[in-house]
């Protein structure tokens, strides 16, 4: 009986020792490789795109004024509609100005008759003064009277022209093509008394302006990048307009104005883009985003966006060497280039970066890339032993 007990204890000790050896072998082997998906970093020439917030402004805004005094009789347009240059917008009462024109024309006719009479008298006296039949003074008076009559006729003609012009001003025409605003004066109101009265505004919306500002610091950095060759110009800047709902306008614009001064109050430089607006999708006062492509950056390192991770101290990613070992790499990121990050510092071209599986990695960890067959193979459940 005692011999049986000793054999059982020996067997138990042997089993325990065998288990310890197995654990030591596992410890020496290390953790299993981590499955990852890799992509190679690339070196490309990418556009330099900067985003701003801008505000749409009419290409030209024209005030429609009543330039003569009168009762506003009729409005001939629909508020908010499209009008053409020369369209009739308002009619003022014409009767007082028609009467003034008749008075001016009658006065002109009278002055012309007086001038004819004075000219005839001068013609009759001219031969007589040569024969000393009249005094020189009498002839000089006739000449002066003739010239005075001619000046009076000229003044009367000017009065007729002014009366005709005032009569034309009773028909108020559009001086620009565009979208007309609301009427600021109702029919029946006396307008133009003492000074011109503003009646409405016409905004030319095609093309249209979008104004925005850039900080003096960003402008200086861009200039230095151009001088160093980090950014290269490629013709006119291209401005893409993003609407408040996130949609992008199909027509693109170009920069047509950059201020020569920095604002003292805000430290910014005013810029303006102009672009077609045939469907009047942009309206004055609308705030939009502007994606301004102002050049291109050669030799830019790009990686997929999902490869870059954020830490409290900055951005990092995982790089895998030729032996499959993982290395954490701190990087300085630039701007997004569609579905990729631009890497300014910390990474070169042609390096293998981890796109998936980086959350399970640690420095020096061994990695492997699963084959498509292994990735798509169905999992098999092993029943637990009873």
KALINHU-V535128 format. One record per helix or strand of 3 or more residues. SS is the DSSP state (a for helix, b for strand). FROM is the first residue (numbers start at 1). TO is the last residue. Records with the same first field share a line. If there is no record, write none. Layout:
# KALINHU-V535128
SS: FROM-TO + FROM-TO
This chain:
# KALINHU-V535128
a: 2-29 + 95-130 + 136-168 + 216-228 + 305-307 + 358-360 + 372-376
b: 37-40 + 42-66 + 70-75 + 88-92 + 171-173 + 178-180 + 197-215 + 238-242 + 253-258 + 268-275 + 287-304 + 309-311 + 314-320 + 325-337 + 340-345 + 352-356 + 366-368
